[in-house]
Amino acid sequence: MYLEKISLLNIKEDEATANTLNDYYLVCLSRQLSLLGRREVHNGRAHFGIFGDGKELAQVAFAKTFRKGDWRSGYYRDQTFMLALDLLKPEEFFAMIYGDTDMDFNPSTGGRNFNNHFSTANINSDGQIQNLMEQFNSASDISPTAGQMPRLLGLAQASKLVRQNPELKKHLQNNVDGNEVAFGSIGDASTSEGMFFETINAAAVMQVPLAVAVYDDGFGISVPIEFQTTKSSISKALKGFENDKENNGISIYTCQGWDYPKLIQTFAEGIERCRQTQNPALFHILEVTQPLGHSTSGSHEHYKSKEQLDWEKEFDCVAQFRKWLLESGKADQDTLLEIENRATKNALNARNKAWKHYTSSFSAELRSLTAIVNQINLKSAGISNYTDELESLTAKTFPTRRAFYSFAKRINFEIHGENNLTQERNELIKWSEKFGEQNRKFYNTNLYREGKDSALQVTDVSARYAENPPQVNGSQILNQNFDALFEKHPNLVTFGEDTGKLGDVNQGMKGMQAKYGISRVFDTGIRETTIIGQGIGLALRGFRPIAEIQYLDYLIYAQSTLSDDLASMQYRTLGKQAAPLIIRTRGHQLQGIWHAGSPIQLILGSLRGIYLCIPRNMTQAAGFYNTLLESNDPALVIEPLKGYNLKEPLPTNLGDFRVPLGIPEIIQEGTDITAVTYGWNVHHVLKAAHLLKEIKNISVEVIDVQTLLPFDVNHLILKSIKKTSKVIFIDEDVPGGGTAYMMQKVLQEQQAFNYLDTAPRTLSAMEHRPAYGIDGEYFTKPNVELIFEEIYQMMHEVNVKGYPVL
């Protein structure tokens, strides 16, 4: 039944068979990596692992259709896909498990993300987008289920925009050709997430080249599919999304995950159609197994029946592939055994190499620490036996940097004050400082851009005005500034709810679609998380997107995508991947619970990695957009809702003036007290300051911080407090939110408490959201009278006679 020797095949068949046997080697290698990876965790040499066992065959077939220039946005079981494209080395697989911080050895995560989270660079150290058409590209993976889906939309849309407008190629430095496909992958249970459905719906509406493989093993950890998906089948549940003769939709394909020839055929046909027609595709890969269970945290034997486990053993894709190779005559037993042995050997060698590299990564530092500890032991005449303790730490199964650093710090505490060990303690302090700085670089850098493409490096340019500048509404300043920016940046695009034809609900984009076209200024559905996803994907590919979220409160719908993906992207890739997305929204004081929000505490707590600009008027907002488009940092700009109809002088250098980030502005100088605020509250504070001066001769220095992230990088507020000795922080977030953040920054980091002659104060909004109407807003948020009373009370505290009880 089986061919005895592979050499009996002709030359043409030999080439095809060689490719097939190489696929068998890849699936065997990947399976061995999973087996050994799980063993490393259980042996104590790693903390956690999650693997792609059972999905090897489908991923090999899927990867065959991936071309240079294409993009992947997958999930944490795609190891075989990455191996097939040579984007993952076996040693790197283990380096990720160990948390190796060497970027040359662990280029995807550098120890900042756990295993099977992959990424490729899209930007160099100078801030220039790489030539992405010459490489296979992978967006940096995240763990939250379905979190990889939203950015797929933007990755795919980039190709469509360029196909529709070939002249964009040169403006994108030929990083997009227009024929690329965005590849996605997801576990079947994760399709229950709203982000999956939102992305699929948007892709079907937009008709972009997005291809998603859904790996269906029948469970979501322990929960079976009947509790996960309508009709227990995602392909059946999505029938309404499928193409028909009258309507565009998505193409849906199904195939068993153990059927190699069918997988090859299905993916080849589906991806080619997606590439040519830009019609999105979904591949439902059925009967996938998971022989090692969900992760190293548990065992699937606890929730699967014996019959299910027996079936999974028989229909394991590696076993079925082996069976097919023998029955089809592609290989004999000896050939397959040789391949299997080679895969096992190479996996073992990779593990050993990775472990040696990891454990030797701080060996020099350990030798230095050992010498210091031995000297301490010698001088202490055996009273403290630190040498044995150090040897015990070194002998641990999984030695960590933390263990040695903590050990050194504790010794420092214990020998403090022992005069005979002063020299050794000084050496120990130097060792700790050096080792600590080394680890800071490994774990605490690259939250934002750190090179010359950083937003903090952009030179500020003041707005210039004619001798008698026209006074126009703030919305007109924004509008004319955006016009200048679209002329200046041909890769600039903007989109959101009502952004296109209407020009947004406050007319900041009025006329932009008519002038620059529907491919640069366009509307989206009401789907905030995929609006942000579009922006991330487009930014990764070299566009400069401004994604509009209609109101600040609606940002919550996109919170996961913003927090888990965009905010951490530069950090989790150590700066080798950047998505300079600008999120434009509006908020602060107006009327109504969901149209006057100021959830600054939420933003500050979850969006570190995204700069936060909170302008007081539209000239400042325009200046922020001008600055941000000169950098590669993502940012959120919150336009004040009451500012659109506020009259402002029209600058003459629209599109060119720049407001620096992290630099507060003194709006009004004063000598008695410093009032720190931002956004629309600047106007309230100025009014209160005017009344205080007019009625009580109190001189208030009013400072607009302008940005909360970054915050007062040059400590201008401290200089003001040194002059006034009093400070109040005012905003419209909840108590303990933005005001507490500002107070911590100034009093603790800038040590301004040393210069205060009375307790600092905060004035925030009430704990609830603002009630509807003018009165609801007035009695919910800081107002002129409240600000007046708070500042006067502070003056009373330091001078009772001069400022009697109000």
BAFI-22120 format. One line per field, with one value per residue (C-alpha): x, y, z; residue number from 1. Coordinates in steps of 0.25 Angstrom, whole numbers, m for minus. Layout:
c1 <- (X	...)
c2 <- (Y	...)
c3 <- (Z	...)
num <- (NUM	...)
//
This chain:
c1 <- (0	11	23	36	44	42	52	43	35	39	46	33	27	40	39	25	27	39	30	20	30	36	22	22	35	29	17	26	35	24	18	31	33	19	22	35	30	19	30	38	27	24	38	39	47	36	24	13	11	1	3	m2	m3	m14	m14	m1	m6	m16	m6	4	m7	m11	4	6	m3	4	13	23	15	4	0	m3	m12	m13	m14	m5	m6	0	14	13	9	21	31	26	29	43	38	40	53	51	61	52	40	47	53	39	35	47	45	59	61	71	64	74	70	55	52	37	35	49	43	31	20	19	21	14	12	19	23	31	37	30	39	53	61	60	45	44	34	42	40	29	27	40	36	26	18	12	5	9	0	m8	m15	m29	m38	m43	m34	m26	m39	m41	m27	m29	m39	m29	m18	m28	m33	m19	m18	m32	m29	m16	m23	m33	m23	m9	m3	m3	8	19	13	14	29	24	20	7	4	m11	m11	m8	m17	m18	m18	m25	m27	m35	m40	m55	m59	m54	m63	m74	m67	m73	m60	m61	m75	m72	m60	m67	m79	m70	m61	m74	m79	m65	m61	m47	m37	m38	m36	m39	m37	m45	m39	m51	m47	m61	m58	m55	m45	m56	m68	m74	m78	m93	m91	m83	m89	m102	m105	m92	m85	m79	m80	m95	m97	m91	m99	m106	m92	m89	m88	m101	m104	m111	m102	m87	m83	m72	m68	m69	m61	m61	m51	m46	m33	m27	m29	m16	m20	m33	m27	m17	m28	m37	m27	m21	m35	m40	m28	m26	m41	m39	m26	m32	m46	m43	m55	m53	m52	m55	m49	m56	m46	m54	m50	m37	m32	m24	m16	m9	m21	m24	m11	m1	m10	m20	m23	m34	m37	m45	m56	m55	m61	m53	m60	m56	m42	m41	m46	m36	m25	m29	m32	m20	m15	m1	m5	m15	m4	5	m6	m9	6	7	m6	m3	11	17	27	30	32	47	46	35	43	55	47	41	54	60	49	51	66	65	54	63	75	67	62	76	82	71	73	88	86	76	83	96	90	94	105	115	107	105	120	122	111	118	131	124	117	129	136	125	125	140	139	127	135	123	113	105	106	101	110	101	89	94	98	84	78	87	84	69	62	58	68	62	68	58	63	78	74	64	75	86	76	73	88	89	78	84	98	94	102	113	125	135	126	126	134	126	113	117	121	108	100	108	105	90	89	96	88	75	78	80	67	60	64	59	45	42	46	39	25	26	35	49	57	56	42	36	25	34	45	36	40	29	24	16	3	5	m6	m9	m9	m24	m28	m42	m50	m56	m63	m53	m59	m54	m40	m41	m47	m36	m25	m30	m30	m16	m12	m18	m10	2	1	m4	m4	m14	m28	m39	m52	m62	m77	m82	m68	m69	m81	m86	m72	m74	m85	m78	m73	m58	m57	m67	m64	m52	m58	m63	m49	m40	m49	m56	m44	m37	m49	m60	m72	m72	m83	m86	m75	m64	m55	m53	m52	m39	m35	m36	m27	m17	m16	m15	m4	4	5	9	m4	m6	m20	m29	m40	m52	m60	m72	m72	m62	m72	m73	m58	m62	m67	m53	m46	m41	m35	m29	m23	m19	m14	m10	m6	4	9	22	24	22	31	42	39	41	26	18	4	4	m11	m18	m32	m40	m52	m60	m64	m65	m75	m89	m102	m106	m100	m93	m90	m82	m73	m59	m54	m40	m37	m41	m32	m20	m21	m23	m16	m2	5	m4	m2	m14	m16	m27	m28	m36	m39	m39	m26	m19	m26	m21	m7	m7	m11	0	10	6	6	21	24	21	14	m1	m10	m24	m28	m41	m47	m56	m70	m73	m61	m67	m75	m65	m59	m44	m34	m30	m15	m8	1	m10	m4	9	8	11	7	18	14	16	18	8	4	2	m11	m11	1	m2	5	m4	m9	m6	m19	m15	m26	m28	m39	m52	m49	m38	m49	m57	m44	m40	m54	m53	m39	m44	m55	m45	m36	m47	m54	m43	m30	m26	m16	m17	m7	m15	m8	m13	m6	m10	m6	m8	1	12	10	19	32	40	33	27	16	27	33	19	17	30	25	11	13	m2	m8	m22	m24	m37	m44	m57	m54	m59	m52	m39	m37	m30	m28	m22	m13	m8	m6	3	11	13	14	22	30	33	33	25	20	33	28	14	9	m5	m11	m13	m27	m34	m47	m54	m68	m78	m76	m88	m89	m95	m110	m117	m118	m111	m115	m111	m97	m95	m98	m90	m77	m68	m73	m68	m75	m69	m55	m56	m60	m49	m38	m43	m44	m29	m25	m34	m26	m12	m18	m30	m31	m28	m38	m49	m59	m67)
c2 <- (0	10	14	8	19	34	34	26	39	47	61	70	61	61	76	76	64	71	83	74	67	80	83	70	74	88	82	72	82	91	80	77	91	91	78	83	97	91	82	94	101	88	86	100	107	116	122	120	115	115	107	104	89	83	95	92	87	98	108	102	103	117	122	117	128	139	148	159	172	164	167	157	160	147	141	133	120	124	118	108	120	128	116	114	128	128	139	130	122	110	117	129	120	116	130	135	125	129	144	146	161	160	167	159	146	150	160	159	163	165	159	168	159	144	133	132	148	152	165	170	184	194	206	209	216	229	228	224	214	202	196	187	182	174	166	158	167	164	173	172	161	164	154	159	150	156	168	165	167	183	186	176	186	197	187	183	196	202	192	197	211	210	201	212	223	218	231	229	219	229	237	224	222	209	202	198	193	191	176	171	163	165	151	149	137	134	123	119	122	136	139	141	154	167	172	160	163	177	175	165	174	186	178	173	187	193	181	181	169	163	148	142	127	122	110	102	91	91	98	111	106	97	103	95	101	100	110	119	121	121	108	103	108	121	119	116	127	137	132	145	152	143	148	146	150	163	168	168	161	152	139	127	114	102	91	80	84	70	69	74	74	81	91	95	96	104	114	116	118	127	136	138	142	151	157	159	164	170	163	158	144	135	121	112	101	90	78	84	77	82	71	78	86	100	104	100	104	92	79	77	63	70	75	65	52	39	38	52	50	37	44	55	45	38	52	59	67	62	47	49	56	45	35	42	43	28	25	34	29	42	36	23	19	21	35	40	34	42	55	53	50	62	71	65	67	81	85	80	87	100	98	96	107	117	113	114	128	132	127	133	147	152	143	155	162	150	148	162	160	147	154	165	155	147	159	163	148	149	162	158	146	137	144	146	134	141	132	120	128	133	119	114	125	121	107	109	103	116	127	141	155	159	149	154	169	167	159	170	181	173	171	186	188	178	183	198	205	194	202	191	188	202	199	186	193	204	194	187	200	202	188	190	203	198	185	193	202	191	185	198	198	184	187	202	208	211	215	226	229	232	237	249	245	247	257	264	267	274	289	298	309	321	325	337	348	359	373	373	358	354	348	335	323	313	302	311	311	296	295	304	297	283	288	292	279	271	279	277	262	254	242	248	242	244	236	234	235	247	251	250	256	265	269	264	269	282	285	284	275	283	282	273	261	270	275	263	252	240	232	242	247	237	233	220	213	214	205	211	200	197	212	211	198	205	215	206	197	209	215	203	203	217	226	237	235	244	235	242	238	246	249	247	238	228	225	215	206	206	205	191	194	207	201	187	190	204	209	197	195	203	197	183	184	192	203	195	196	209	213	229	229	242	241	253	255	265	266	274	284	284	277	263	251	245	258	265	255	257	242	247	237	226	231	234	220	212	219	222	221	230	245	253	267	275	289	301	306	302	309	301	288	292	294	280	273	281	276	262	260	263	251	237	236	233	243	247	261	265	278	286	285	300	305	303	316	324	335	334	342	334	331	333	321	310	296	301	306	296	295	287	275	276	291	298	312	324	330	341	344	346	347	341	328	318	312	300	295	291	290	299	301	311	320	319	321	333	339	336	341	354	355	352	363	373	370	365	370	355	352	339	332	324	312	304	290	288	273	263	253	258	267	280	274	287	289	302	300	298	312	318	312	317	331	329	318	313	304	299	289	290	281	274	260	252	254	247	247	258	267	256	253	267	269	256	261	275	272	259	259	273	274	287	283	290	303	303	311	305	291	290	288	281	285	275	271	264	249	246	250	264	265	270	285	298	296	281	285	297	289	277	283	294	308	322	324	311	315	329	323	312	322	332	321	318	332	333	321	328	342	342	357	361	351	349	338	340)
c3 <- (0	3	m6	m1	m5	m8	m19	m28	m31	m43	m42	m42	m32	m24	m22	m18	m9	m3	1	7	15	20	24	32	38	42	49	56	61	66	73	80	84	90	98	103	106	115	122	124	132	140	143	149	138	134	140	129	115	104	91	77	78	70	60	53	40	38	41	31	20	24	24	10	4	12	4	7	9	16	30	41	54	61	74	84	77	64	66	54	45	49	48	34	30	38	47	59	62	71	81	82	85	98	100	101	111	120	118	112	111	100	88	78	84	87	77	78	93	99	112	113	108	110	100	86	85	72	65	54	53	45	49	51	62	54	53	39	34	29	15	19	5	6	19	25	35	48	57	72	79	91	100	102	94	81	84	71	62	62	56	45	39	38	33	22	19	16	4	m2	0	m8	m19	m21	m21	m26	m25	m10	m11	m12	0	8	3	m5	8	3	m11	m11	m13	1	10	25	32	45	54	66	74	72	86	85	73	84	88	82	76	66	62	61	52	43	41	38	28	21	19	15	6	10	8	22	24	37	41	53	59	65	76	82	95	101	112	119	113	101	88	90	101	93	79	72	65	71	58	55	40	42	51	41	29	28	26	14	0	m9	m23	m19	m7	m3	9	13	7	17	16	24	25	35	42	40	25	19	4	6	15	5	m6	3	7	m6	m13	m2	0	m15	m17	m5	m11	m24	m21	m7	m2	13	16	28	29	39	42	49	57	62	75	87	92	103	108	108	115	126	137	136	129	119	124	135	125	113	112	110	96	93	97	89	77	78	79	66	59	64	51	52	53	41	33	36	32	19	15	16	9	m2	m4	m2	8	15	30	30	24	34	45	41	40	54	60	54	59	73	73	68	78	89	84	83	97	103	95	100	114	114	108	118	130	126	123	136	140	140	150	159	159	164	175	179	181	190	198	201	206	215	221	223	230	239	244	240	248	235	225	212	203	206	204	190	186	190	181	169	170	169	157	151	156	154	154	164	174	173	173	185	192	190	195	208	211	209	219	229	229	230	241	242	241	238	226	220	208	205	206	197	187	189	187	174	169	172	165	153	153	156	144	135	139	137	123	121	127	129	116	102	108	98	86	91	79	70	66	80	81	92	82	73	73	77	68	73	66	58	55	46	52	54	53	49	61	57	63	69	59	48	53	54	40	33	41	37	22	23	29	18	8	16	19	7	16	26	27	36	39	50	52	44	41	25	18	30	34	49	58	61	47	49	37	29	14	15	9	m3	m5	m2	m5	1	3	12	20	22	31	39	46	61	65	74	76	62	59	68	61	47	52	58	46	37	45	46	30	29	29	38	43	52	57	63	75	75	90	101	109	97	98	108	96	91	104	102	89	94	107	103	89	85	99	101	87	88	102	98	86	92	82	69	66	66	62	63	63	68	74	73	82	90	104	117	121	114	117	120	126	114	106	117	123	128	132	133	144	135	124	133	139	127	115	119	106	99	101	107	102	108	101	106	92	78	75	85	79	65	71	77	64	57	67	68	52	53	63	64	77	79	86	90	88	96	89	99	95	98	90	76	77	85	77	75	67	54	53	40	40	41	40	44	58	69	84	92	100	115	116	124	121	130	126	137	146	161	174	185	180	169	162	153	143	129	118	119	134	130	126	140	147	140	143	158	158	152	163	174	169	167	180	190	183	183	172	166	156	147	140	129	129	114	115	126	119	119	131	134	129	133	147	143	154	165	161	163	176	181	178	184	195	192	181	177	167	159	149	146	148	160	174	174	159	151	163	171	159	158	173	173	161	168	183	182	169	169	184	185	199	204	199	204	216	216	212	197	192	181	175	166	161	169	170	160	146	142	142	130	127	130	145	145	140	150	162	158	153	158	155	157	171	176	171	177	191	191	188	198	209	206	208	221	226	225	229	238	240	226	220	230	229	216)
num <- (1	2	3	4	5	6	7	8	9	10	11	12	13	14	15	16	17	18	19	20	21	22	23	24	25	26	27	28	29	30	31	32	33	34	35	36	37	38	39	40	41	42	43	44	45	46	47	48	49	50	51	52	53	54	55	56	57	58	59	60	61	62	63	64	65	66	67	68	69	70	71	72	73	74	75	76	77	78	79	80	81	82	83	84	85	86	87	88	89	90	91	92	93	94	95	96	97	98	99	100	101	102	103	104	105	106	107	108	109	110	111	112	113	114	115	116	117	118	119	120	121	122	123	124	125	126	127	128	129	130	131	132	133	134	135	136	137	138	139	140	141	142	143	144	145	146	147	148	149	150	151	152	153	154	155	156	157	158	159	160	161	162	163	164	165	166	167	168	169	170	171	172	173	174	175	176	177	178	179	180	181	182	183	184	185	186	187	188	189	190	191	192	193	194	195	196	197	198	199	200	201	202	203	204	205	206	207	208	209	210	211	212	213	214	215	216	217	218	219	220	221	222	223	224	225	226	227	228	229	230	231	232	233	234	235	236	237	238	239	240	241	242	243	244	245	246	247	248	249	250	251	252	253	254	255	256	257	258	259	260	261	262	263	264	265	266	267	268	269	270	271	272	273	274	275	276	277	278	279	280	281	282	283	284	285	286	287	288	289	290	291	292	293	294	295	296	297	298	299	300	301	302	303	304	305	306	307	308	309	310	311	312	313	314	315	316	317	318	319	320	321	322	323	324	325	326	327	328	329	330	331	332	333	334	335	336	337	338	339	340	341	342	343	344	345	346	347	348	349	350	351	352	353	354	355	356	357	358	359	360	361	362	363	364	365	366	367	368	369	370	371	372	373	374	375	376	377	378	379	380	381	382	383	384	385	386	387	388	389	390	391	392	393	394	395	396	397	398	399	400	401	402	403	404	405	406	407	408	409	410	411	412	413	414	415	416	417	418	419	420	421	422	423	424	425	426	427	428	429	430	431	432	433	434	435	436	437	438	439	440	441	442	443	444	445	446	447	448	449	450	451	452	453	454	455	456	457	458	459	460	461	462	463	464	465	466	467	468	469	470	471	472	473	474	475	476	477	478	479	480	481	482	483	484	485	486	487	488	489	490	491	492	493	494	495	496	497	498	499	500	501	502	503	504	505	506	507	508	509	510	511	512	513	514	515	516	517	518	519	520	521	522	523	524	525	526	527	528	529	530	531	532	533	534	535	536	537	538	539	540	541	542	543	544	545	546	547	548	549	550	551	552	553	554	555	556	557	558	559	560	561	562	563	564	565	566	567	568	569	570	571	572	573	574	575	576	577	578	579	580	581	582	583	584	585	586	587	588	589	590	591	592	593	594	595	596	597	598	599	600	601	602	603	604	605	606	607	608	609	610	611	612	613	614	615	616	617	618	619	620	621	622	623	624	625	626	627	628	629	630	631	632	633	634	635	636	637	638	639	640	641	642	643	644	645	646	647	648	649	650	651	652	653	654	655	656	657	658	659	660	661	662	663	664	665	666	667	668	669	670	671	672	673	674	675	676	677	678	679	680	681	682	683	684	685	686	687	688	689	690	691	692	693	694	695	696	697	698	699	700	701	702	703	704	705	706	707	708	709	710	711	712	713	714	715	716	717	718	719	720	721	722	723	724	725	726	727	728	729	730	731	732	733	734	735	736	737	738	739	740	741	742	743	744	745	746	747	748	749	750	751	752	753	754	755	756	757	758	759	760	761	762	763	764	765	766	767	768	769	770	771	772	773	774	775	776	777	778	779	780	781	782	783	784	785	786	787	788	789	790	791	792	793	794	795	796	797	798	799	800	801	802	803	804	805	806)
//
